[in-house]
Amino acid sequence: MELKNYMEVVVKEVVDLELKKIDAKWENDERRKLDVMALILNRLPARYVVTGKGWIMTKIKETESQFQADILREMIRAMKIVEDNPR
């Protein structure tokens, strides 16, 4: 068994998908992408799972529109922060 923050998996999926829609500047810059993901994950609650059943229950939760909206809201906020504070 393994302890996993499922939110990391979902945030990565959403960020990868949405950045493809925006532009190559974001999609191809791994540092920017990781900075955005870190900011998002620091603002959203963790969703730890251990068993297959927990994984399934969290996957079902992922389909709820509020869950997706929360990630997108935080992504927009995080992208603004990263854009305003380049390294």
Backbone as a chain_set.jsonl record, in Angstrom:
{"seq": "MELKNYMEVVVKEVVDLELKKIDAKWENDERRKLDVMALILNRLPARYVVTGKGWIMTKIKETESQFQADILREMIRAMKIVEDNPR", "coords": {"N": [[0.837, -1.191, 0.0], [0.29, 2.299, -0.488], [0.658, 5.662, 0.514], [-0.904, 8.44, -0.779], [-1.26, 11.721, -1.99], [-3.956, 12.465, -3.562], [-4.806, 14.812, -4.679], [-2.569, 15.955, -5.854], [-2.255, 14.454, -8.185], [-4.615, 15.054, -9.601], [-4.436, 17.864, -9.849], [-2.11, 18.089, -11.416], [-3.015, 16.857, -13.784], [-5.104, 18.632, -14.556], [-3.705, 21.083, -14.784], [-1.813, 20.463, -16.815], [-3.58, 19.935, -18.966], [-5.023, 22.39, -19.216], [-2.97, 24.281, -19.641], [-2.087, 23.608, -22.161], [-4.037, 24.728, -23.678], [-3.615, 27.402, -23.406], [-0.907, 28.763, -24.011], [2.339, 28.116, -25.525], [4.371, 29.182, -23.997], [3.736, 28.797, -21.34], [3.126, 26.046, -21.257], [5.491, 24.72, -22.02], [7.405, 25.435, -20.175], [8.817, 24.081, -17.612], [9.515, 24.845, -15.0], [7.828, 27.059, -14.448], [5.376, 25.72, -14.626], [5.58, 23.89, -12.473], [5.808, 25.719, -10.352], [3.27, 26.914, -10.447], [1.673, 24.666, -9.913], [2.547, 24.066, -7.298], [1.669, 26.342, -5.891], [-1.109, 26.089, -6.236], [-1.595, 23.623, -4.926], [-0.909, 24.294, -2.328], [-3.029, 25.821, -1.568], [-5.341, 24.329, -1.74], [-7.311, 21.721, -0.18], [-5.721, 18.738, 0.961], [-6.075, 15.448, -0.392], [-5.783, 12.616, 0.709], [-5.162, 9.2, -0.009], [-5.21, 5.673, 0.571], [-6.07, 3.04, 0.073], [-7.415, 1.073, -2.669], [-10.16, 1.471, -2.77], [-10.451, 3.988, -1.532], [-9.141, 5.516, -3.428], [-10.875, 5.251, -5.605], [-13.203, 6.464, -4.564], [-12.323, 9.095, -4.287], [-11.778, 9.692, -6.944], [-14.34, 9.692, -7.987], [-15.311, 11.921, -6.655], [-13.81, 13.842, -7.93], [-15.187, 14.382, -10.261], [-17.15, 16.154, -9.638], [-18.489, 19.351, -10.193], [-17.811, 21.582, -8.599], [-15.415, 20.846, -7.461], [-13.692, 20.803, -9.692], [-13.94, 23.496, -10.418], [-12.767, 24.763, -8.224], [-10.082, 24.036, -8.516], [-9.472, 25.244, -10.998], [-9.965, 27.933, -10.387], [-7.935, 28.408, -8.492], [-5.778, 27.909, -10.104], [-5.78, 30.017, -11.967], [-5.286, 32.143, -10.23], [-2.738, 31.356, -9.273], [-1.227, 31.386, -11.638], [-1.198, 34.111, -12.216], [0.288, 35.08, -10.043], [2.778, 33.824, -10.523], [3.391, 34.9, -13.019], [3.622, 37.616, -12.366], [5.79, 37.547, -10.704], [8.394, 36.616, -11.802], [11.094, 34.251, -11.874]], "CA": [[0.0, 0.0, 0.0], [1.015, 3.555, -0.594], [-0.082, 6.867, 0.868], [-0.785, 9.361, -1.911], [-2.148, 12.883, -2.035], [-4.609, 12.391, -4.865], [-4.935, 16.165, -5.214], [-1.417, 16.184, -6.729], [-2.539, 13.809, -9.469], [-5.672, 15.809, -10.275], [-3.919, 19.191, -10.197], [-1.21, 17.928, -12.564], [-3.844, 16.599, -14.974], [-5.807, 19.861, -14.931], [-2.72, 22.076, -15.225], [-1.314, 20.046, -18.133], [-4.652, 20.116, -19.953], [-5.363, 23.807, -19.402], [-1.832, 25.017, -20.204], [-2.056, 23.333, -23.605], [-5.008, 25.628, -24.3], [-3.223, 28.805, -23.228], [0.161, 28.992, -24.983], [3.548, 27.314, -25.328], [5.192, 29.807, -22.953], [3.391, 28.133, -20.08], [3.139, 24.589, -21.389], [6.848, 24.194, -22.187], [8.294, 25.909, -19.112], [8.577, 23.162, -16.494], [9.621, 25.575, -13.73], [6.57, 27.794, -14.285], [4.318, 24.745, -14.387], [5.734, 23.396, -11.106], [5.471, 26.82, -9.442], [1.81, 27.029, -10.453], [1.131, 23.503, -9.212], [2.84, 24.207, -5.87], [0.756, 27.35, -5.346], [-2.456, 25.501, -6.197], [-1.652, 22.588, -3.891], [-0.842, 24.929, -1.013], [-4.308, 26.485, -1.278], [-6.445, 23.367, -1.75], [-7.15, 20.654, 0.823], [-5.144, 17.47, 0.506], [-7.005, 14.315, -0.487], [-4.933, 11.434, 0.836], [-5.783, 7.892, -0.174], [-4.329, 4.533, 0.802], [-6.596, 1.831, -0.554], [-8.07, 1.218, -3.964], [-11.486, 2.03, -2.553], [-10.268, 5.421, -1.313], [-8.79, 6.096, -4.727], [-12.102, 5.294, -6.397], [-14.106, 7.469, -3.993], [-11.777, 10.411, -4.618], [-11.959, 9.848, -8.393], [-15.742, 10.075, -8.156], [-15.411, 13.3, -6.161], [-13.178, 14.691, -8.932], [-16.126, 14.732, -11.316], [-18.06, 17.208, -9.194], [-18.132, 20.619, -10.829], [-17.173, 22.485, -7.652], [-14.038, 20.371, -7.324], [-12.985, 21.313, -10.87], [-13.944, 24.956, -10.345], [-11.779, 25.156, -7.216], [-8.75, 23.888, -9.106], [-9.306, 26.268, -12.029], [-9.859, 29.22, -9.703], [-6.6, 28.509, -7.91], [-4.811, 27.932, -11.204], [-5.749, 31.392, -12.478], [-4.61, 32.924, -9.195], [-1.334, 30.961, -9.25], [-0.571, 31.869, -12.861], [-0.99, 35.558, -12.047], [1.408, 35.247, -9.108], [4.007, 33.421, -11.207], [3.634, 35.882, -14.076], [4.034, 38.873, -11.74], [7.018, 37.35, -9.94], [9.237, 35.627, -12.494], [12.372, 33.953, -11.18]], "C": [[0.875, 1.245, 0.0], [0.093, 4.702, -0.192], [0.162, 7.892, -0.229], [-1.756, 10.516, -1.752], [-2.739, 12.928, -3.44], [-4.752, 13.772, -5.499], [-3.764, 16.487, -6.146], [-1.676, 15.635, -8.121], [-3.549, 14.642, -10.259], [-5.164, 17.174, -10.718], [-2.98, 19.082, -11.4], [-2.0, 17.706, -13.851], [-4.509, 17.881, -15.468], [-4.825, 20.899, -15.473], [-2.191, 21.71, -16.607], [-2.35, 20.297, -19.224], [-4.904, 21.592, -20.251], [-4.211, 24.602, -20.007], [-1.675, 24.771, -21.698], [-2.981, 24.288, -24.352], [-4.532, 27.078, -24.289], [-2.142, 29.206, -24.227], [1.41, 28.221, -24.587], [4.44, 27.879, -24.235], [4.967, 29.115, -21.616], [3.582, 26.625, -20.175], [4.558, 24.024, -21.394], [7.828, 24.638, -21.108], [8.004, 25.105, -17.842], [8.63, 23.88, -15.151], [8.338, 26.36, -13.448], [5.434, 26.847, -13.913], [4.383, 24.223, -12.944], [5.424, 24.473, -10.07], [3.952, 26.979, -9.323], [1.193, 25.868, -9.671], [1.367, 23.61, -7.704], [1.894, 25.22, -5.22], [-0.668, 26.807, -5.224], [-2.569, 24.521, -5.031], [-1.572, 23.163, -2.483], [-2.163, 25.572, -0.614], [-5.499, 25.524, -1.213], [-6.227, 22.293, -0.685], [-6.561, 19.394, 0.19], [-6.236, 16.403, 0.482], [-6.157, 13.041, -0.484], [-5.744, 10.161, 0.707], [-4.741, 6.808, 0.077], [-4.813, 3.319, 0.017], [-7.183, 2.127, -1.932], [-9.442, 1.837, -3.832], [-11.412, 3.537, -2.338], [-9.955, 6.143, -2.606], [-10.039, 6.265, -5.586], [-13.042, 6.387, -5.885], [-13.621, 8.882, -4.323], [-11.943, 10.687, -6.11], [-13.394, 10.267, -8.696], [-15.924, 11.532, -7.748], [-14.85, 14.284, -7.199], [-14.17, 15.161, -9.996], [-17.098, 15.84, -10.914], [-17.583, 18.56, -9.718], [-17.444, 21.578, -9.862], [-15.702, 22.128, -7.457], [-13.195, 20.911, -8.477], [-12.88, 22.842, -10.819], [-12.909, 25.458, -9.346], [-10.365, 25.084, -7.784], [-8.499, 24.984, -10.14], [-9.174, 27.667, -11.421], [-8.454, 29.421, -9.146], [-5.522, 28.552, -8.984], [-4.673, 29.339, -11.767], [-4.991, 32.288, -11.509], [-3.096, 32.636, -9.201], [-0.584, 31.456, -10.485], [-0.292, 33.359, -12.778], [0.204, 35.814, -11.131], [2.736, 34.926, -9.796], [4.374, 34.423, -12.292], [4.165, 37.198, -13.491], [5.358, 38.771, -11.002], [7.915, 36.308, -10.609], [10.553, 35.428, -11.749], [13.52, 34.354, -12.046]], "O": [[2.029, 1.23, 0.429], [-1.094, 4.708, -0.517], [1.31, 8.179, -0.57], [-2.925, 10.32, -1.421], [-2.091, 13.379, -4.384], [-4.811, 13.889, -6.723], [-3.939, 17.214, -7.124], [-1.354, 16.278, -9.12], [-3.354, 14.901, -11.446], [-5.431, 17.598, -11.842], [-3.054, 19.906, -12.312], [-1.691, 18.298, -14.885], [-4.48, 18.18, -16.661], [-5.083, 21.523, -16.503], [-2.128, 22.57, -17.486], [-2.019, 20.817, -20.289], [-4.988, 21.989, -21.413], [-4.446, 25.508, -20.806], [-1.183, 25.638, -22.421], [-2.741, 24.616, -25.514], [-5.002, 27.891, -25.086], [-2.428, 29.915, -25.192], [1.527, 27.736, -23.461], [5.192, 27.133, -23.608], [5.91, 28.882, -20.86], [4.139, 26.006, -19.269], [4.798, 22.958, -20.827], [8.991, 24.236, -21.143], [7.071, 25.409, -17.098], [7.859, 23.55, -14.25], [7.822, 26.326, -12.331], [4.639, 27.124, -13.016], [3.355, 24.127, -12.274], [4.844, 24.178, -9.026], [3.423, 27.156, -8.226], [0.29, 26.074, -8.86], [0.48, 23.28, -6.916], [1.38, 24.983, -4.127], [-1.346, 27.042, -4.224], [-3.516, 24.58, -4.247], [-2.112, 22.577, -1.544], [-2.386, 25.84, 0.566], [-6.552, 25.88, -0.684], [-5.088, 21.99, -0.33], [-6.863, 19.043, -0.95], [-7.197, 16.463, 1.249], [-5.858, 12.47, -1.533], [-6.851, 10.047, 1.232], [-3.55, 7.0, -0.169], [-4.014, 2.647, -0.636], [-7.411, 3.28, -2.298], [-9.853, 2.636, -4.673], [-12.215, 4.283, -2.897], [-10.443, 7.246, -2.85], [-10.23, 7.304, -6.218], [-13.609, 7.145, -6.672], [-14.43, 9.765, -4.606], [-12.223, 11.823, -6.492], [-13.63, 11.105, -9.567], [-16.617, 12.289, -8.428], [-15.341, 15.405, -7.334], [-13.997, 16.238, -10.567], [-17.79, 16.398, -11.765], [-16.389, 18.86, -9.678], [-16.563, 22.327, -10.283], [-14.854, 23.007, -7.306], [-12.098, 21.422, -8.254], [-11.835, 23.404, -11.146], [-12.245, 26.465, -9.593], [-9.551, 25.977, -7.552], [-7.426, 25.587, -10.154], [-8.373, 28.481, -11.881], [-7.859, 30.485, -9.315], [-4.471, 29.164, -8.792], [-3.56, 29.799, -12.017], [-4.156, 33.093, -11.919], [-2.281, 33.557, -9.141], [0.562, 31.894, -10.385], [0.758, 33.816, -13.231], [1.037, 36.673, -11.419], [3.705, 35.673, -9.662], [5.547, 34.755, -12.461], [5.059, 37.817, -14.067], [5.984, 39.788, -10.703], [8.163, 35.242, -10.045], [11.05, 36.335, -11.082], [14.675, 34.19, -11.654]]}, "num_chains": 1, "name": "protein.A"}
